Amino acid sequence: MEIYSFSNACAHHATFLKKADIDETYIQNITKNYNKILTLGNEVKQLFTKMEIEHFSLLHPLPLNRKLNDKKFEISVINGLHSYLNSL
């Protein structure tokens, strides 16, 4: 059985995430039962790297993110994501 879920980096809604709003215990609890984790954005990537939580980082899909308009970059990300999701 496959289980998917989505969560923000803090337990409450925040328009702008401040590092003080992040509860690392919360992050540990919500990630511990998953064997594959995807992150969106550099701040979450840095947090998960600091916490030594294995993950695959994706760019945040903001309209200003020009890298996502580059088809070669998009193909590269999709291939990397495919490899990550299919690895043991």
Secondary structure as GFF3:
##gff-version 3
##sequence-region A 1 88
A	DSSP	three_ten_helix	19	21	.	.	.	ID=ss1
A	DSSP	alpha_helix	24	31	.	.	.	ID=ss2
A	DSSP	beta_strand	38	40	.	.	.	ID=ss3
A	DSSP	alpha_helix	42	50	.	.	.	ID=ss4
A	DSSP	beta_strand	56	58	.	.	.	ID=ss5
A	DSSP	three_ten_helix	66	69	.	.	.	ID=ss6
A	DSSP	alpha_helix	71	86	.	.	.	ID=ss7
###
